[in-house]
């Protein structure tokens, strides 16, 4: 009867293991307007009919084989990405550690002891007889198990899995961050190449003007002031051309770093930018919740924090511990299996904290506050994502309009320089008029070159803000993060 009662009581307690205490997780609400405030540049929607998301390797939109080759190296060689991948693997082990608590802990041991009967001095009989020295061996076996009555262990597993999934999302976010940074550096360096090309052509033009001015000075038509002004204009352009070498070298070294190589191993061939930003499928704001890996990482942190609240609540309830032990003793090592003396015991106990001065309640309150903090961080990440998309859309739209005005400015500056040059050759205008026209043209052309690079880098920033080609469906499942 006692045994039956014990079995029924144990079964009832184990049945309670399905009664997990604490809050069920529900994804928190986040800002999701029906549309972005800013509109993409004209023609973008028509360029991608019916396509609301990026797919595959987003950098292939730029149709640049050299960029494609560099981007492929980031995911493999970038040490920050490698570090993020190792942190993900570390987080996966925490799931297995938490899952192990569902099962009993079994330990085995081995012991040996020497004893001697009182008044006996015979040391020859070491393994038998009623007198003399006796050596005995034991092999105890201990088993302990704490059933998951209130679901704290299962919540620990779920929380560890959610945390591992957040690290998986952070790994994808690291790839996106450094791949987009490389693309921006790549366009910056070729923007510098375009500036170098412009200043090289300008240097040749200024050199021709200097030769013309010196010839006019030798013939008495121009003054030495004209010569000095022409020399100053040329030397300033040459100085600016030399200075661009510093920026180009630094961007090249940065690209080497992003691909996990030393600067000496990477050389970027010069190329003048002559392409426009490709159309990027925008989609709707609500899609950011699924497309941004940093948003997914924060959402998974919220899920993990929710499980910690449940674990803290489970501490309010009693715990059941079941333990058992067994083993045997023998006087000979060869008889360990068939030992003449065996022992075993089985027991269990319930423990309930009745007074802790409010400690457990304080832990619950702390975990609830931590959960609220993760919710706020999640919502702030969504707001930041919305801002970044609208920032990039506004920049692309405004820079397109600015580019059209710069083309008009360059056309007018060219016309002004042509007129000023003709007047100077005819002797009806001073060289100062030519200098002013030259400076105006160079400033407009350099602004246009810089604008071209800005438009391309802004398109990369937009792609990054949209999450690249990633989607939350690519997050590993709980089963996946629970395996090696």
GICOR-V499528 format. One record per residue. N is the residue number from 1. RES is the residue in three letters. PSI is psi in whole degrees, 0 to 359 (* if undefined). Layout:
n = [N/N]
res = [RES/RES]
psi = [PSI/PSI]
This chain:
n = [1/2/3/4/5/6/7/8/9/10/11/12/13/14/15/16/17/18/19/20/21/22/23/24/25/26/27/28/29/30/31/32/33/34/35/36/37/38/39/40/41/42/43/44/45/46/47/48/49/50/51/52/53/54/55/56/57/58/59/60/61/62/63/64/65/66/67/68/69/70/71/72/73/74/75/76/77/78/79/80/81/82/83/84/85/86/87/88/89/90/91/92/93/94/95/96/97/98/99/100/101/102/103/104/105/106/107/108/109/110/111/112/113/114/115/116/117/118/119/120/121/122/123/124/125/126/127/128/129/130/131/132/133/134/135/136/137/138/139/140/141/142/143/144/145/146/147/148/149/150/151/152/153/154/155/156/157/158/159/160/161/162/163/164/165/166/167/168/169/170/171/172/173/174/175/176/177/178/179/180/181/182/183/184/185/186/187/188/189/190/191/192/193/194/195/196/197/198/199/200/201/202/203/204/205/206/207/208/209/210/211/212/213/214/215/216/217/218/219/220/221/222/223/224/225/226/227/228/229/230/231/232/233/234/235/236/237/238/239/240/241/242/243/244/245/246/247/248/249/250/251/252/253/254/255/256/257/258/259/260/261/262/263/264/265/266/267/268/269/270/271/272/273/274/275/276/277/278/279/280/281/282/283/284/285/286/287/288/289/290/291/292/293/294/295/296/297/298/299/300/301/302/303/304/305/306/307/308/309/310/311/312/313/314/315/316/317/318/319/320/321/322/323/324/325/326/327/328/329/330/331/332/333/334/335/336/337/338/339/340/341/342/343/344/345/346/347/348/349/350/351/352/353/354/355/356/357/358/359/360/361/362/363/364/365/366/367/368/369/370/371/372/373/374/375/376/377/378/379/380/381/382/383/384/385/386/387/388/389/390/391/392/393/394/395/396/397/398/399/400/401/402/403/404/405/406/407/408/409/410/411/412/413/414/415/416/417/418/419/420/421/422/423/424/425/426/427/428/429/430/431/432/433/434/435/436/437/438/439/440/441/442/443/444/445/446/447/448/449/450/451/452/453/454/455/456/457/458/459/460/461/462/463/464/465/466/467/468/469/470/471/472/473/474/475/476/477/478/479/480/481/482/483/484]
res = [UNK/UNK/UNK/UNK/UNK/UNK/UNK/UNK/UNK/UNK/UNK/UNK/UNK/UNK/UNK/UNK/UNK/UNK/UNK/UNK/UNK/UNK/UNK/UNK/UNK/UNK/UNK/UNK/UNK/UNK/UNK/UNK/UNK/UNK/UNK/UNK/UNK/UNK/UNK/UNK/UNK/UNK/UNK/UNK/UNK/UNK/UNK/UNK/UNK/UNK/UNK/UNK/UNK/UNK/UNK/UNK/UNK/UNK/UNK/UNK/UNK/UNK/UNK/UNK/UNK/UNK/UNK/UNK/UNK/UNK/UNK/UNK/UNK/UNK/UNK/UNK/UNK/UNK/UNK/UNK/UNK/UNK/UNK/UNK/UNK/UNK/UNK/UNK/UNK/UNK/UNK/UNK/UNK/UNK/UNK/UNK/UNK/UNK/UNK/UNK/UNK/UNK/UNK/UNK/UNK/UNK/UNK/UNK/UNK/UNK/UNK/UNK/UNK/UNK/UNK/UNK/UNK/UNK/UNK/UNK/UNK/UNK/UNK/UNK/UNK/UNK/UNK/UNK/UNK/UNK/UNK/UNK/UNK/UNK/UNK/UNK/UNK/UNK/UNK/UNK/UNK/UNK/UNK/UNK/UNK/UNK/UNK/UNK/UNK/UNK/UNK/UNK/UNK/UNK/UNK/UNK/UNK/UNK/UNK/UNK/UNK/UNK/UNK/UNK/UNK/UNK/UNK/UNK/UNK/UNK/UNK/UNK/UNK/UNK/UNK/UNK/UNK/UNK/UNK/UNK/UNK/UNK/UNK/UNK/UNK/UNK/UNK/UNK/UNK/UNK/UNK/UNK/UNK/UNK/UNK/UNK/UNK/UNK/UNK/UNK/UNK/UNK/UNK/UNK/UNK/UNK/UNK/UNK/UNK/UNK/UNK/UNK/UNK/UNK/UNK/UNK/UNK/UNK/UNK/UNK/UNK/UNK/UNK/UNK/UNK/UNK/UNK/UNK/UNK/UNK/UNK/UNK/UNK/UNK/UNK/UNK/UNK/UNK/UNK/UNK/UNK/UNK/UNK/UNK/UNK/UNK/UNK/UNK/UNK/UNK/UNK/UNK/UNK/UNK/UNK/UNK/UNK/UNK/UNK/UNK/UNK/UNK/UNK/UNK/UNK/UNK/UNK/UNK/UNK/UNK/UNK/UNK/UNK/UNK/UNK/UNK/UNK/UNK/UNK/UNK/UNK/UNK/UNK/UNK/UNK/UNK/UNK/UNK/UNK/UNK/UNK/UNK/UNK/UNK/UNK/UNK/UNK/UNK/UNK/UNK/UNK/UNK/UNK/UNK/UNK/UNK/UNK/UNK/UNK/UNK/UNK/UNK/UNK/UNK/UNK/UNK/UNK/UNK/UNK/UNK/UNK/UNK/UNK/UNK/UNK/UNK/UNK/UNK/UNK/UNK/UNK/UNK/UNK/UNK/UNK/UNK/UNK/UNK/UNK/UNK/UNK/UNK/UNK/UNK/UNK/UNK/UNK/UNK/UNK/UNK/UNK/UNK/UNK/UNK/UNK/UNK/UNK/UNK/UNK/UNK/UNK/UNK/UNK/UNK/UNK/UNK/UNK/UNK/UNK/UNK/UNK/UNK/UNK/UNK/UNK/UNK/UNK/UNK/UNK/UNK/UNK/UNK/UNK/UNK/UNK/UNK/UNK/UNK/UNK/UNK/UNK/UNK/UNK/UNK/UNK/UNK/UNK/UNK/UNK/UNK/UNK/UNK/UNK/UNK/UNK/UNK/UNK/UNK/UNK/UNK/UNK/UNK/UNK/UNK/UNK/UNK/UNK/UNK/UNK/UNK/UNK/UNK/UNK/UNK/UNK/UNK/UNK/UNK/UNK/UNK/UNK/UNK/UNK/UNK/UNK/UNK/UNK/UNK/UNK/UNK/UNK/UNK/UNK/UNK/UNK/UNK/UNK/UNK/UNK/UNK/UNK/UNK/UNK/UNK/UNK/UNK/UNK/UNK/UNK/UNK/UNK/UNK/UNK/UNK/UNK/UNK/UNK/UNK/UNK/UNK/UNK/UNK/UNK/UNK/UNK/UNK/UNK/UNK/UNK/UNK/UNK/UNK/UNK/UNK]
psi = [316/318/319/317/320/317/317/319/316/320/320/319/320/326/327/345/338/353/75/132/158/173/141/143/135/127/127/150/147/155/131/78/162/340/159/153/317/148/148/165/156/135/346/318/320/334/339/68/129/6/112/359/157/151/147/213/102/331/344/349/335/354/48/104/323/318/319/317/320/319/324/332/336/313/337/318/341/124/333/323/319/319/316/324/321/322/325/315/322/317/326/324/331/329/316/323/315/320/329/337/347/341/158/156/125/130/143/156/178/135/154/139/150/132/158/134/147/135/5/132/7/114/1/327/84/347/14/184/173/358/166/190/136/133/127/151/144/152/83/151/122/138/133/146/135/101/148/75/321/13/10/324/316/323/323/321/313/318/319/322/317/321/320/321/325/323/327/319/322/326/314/324/323/317/313/317/310/331/320/324/320/316/319/317/323/316/328/317/324/337/321/321/320/322/321/316/317/313/330/317/323/321/317/321/317/327/322/318/322/318/318/316/320/320/318/326/318/329/1/9/324/161/168/336/319/319/315/320/320/320/316/318/317/313/327/318/319/322/316/323/317/319/330/336/327/311/318/318/319/319/322/318/322/320/320/316/317/332/9/30/161/151/327/341/352/129/124/118/139/143/134/128/130/20/156/158/135/153/137/125/125/312/200/158/323/336/340/329/334/344/342/119/330/326/317/320/317/324/321/328/322/316/318/320/325/320/327/327/314/320/319/323/326/336/348/345/160/157/144/131/128/129/154/157/157/176/196/164/146/161/355/139/328/352/23/321/318/48/140/337/121/155/153/156/152/134/173/163/147/139/136/125/125/341/125/20/31/12/311/321/323/322/318/314/321/318/325/321/320/322/314/324/319/326/316/320/321/312/324/323/320/315/319/321/316/318/315/321/313/324/312/320/318/318/315/317/316/321/329/316/319/322/321/320/323/323/320/320/319/318/316/320/322/317/320/320/322/314/315/320/316/318/323/318/326/352/15/357/151/165/338/324/320/315/315/318/320/315/319/317/315/318/318/319/320/323/321/320/314/322/323/315/322/321/320/317/326/324/324/318/324/316/317/317/330/356/11/220/19/159/148/339/344/355/139/146/171/321/321/319/353/354/168/*]
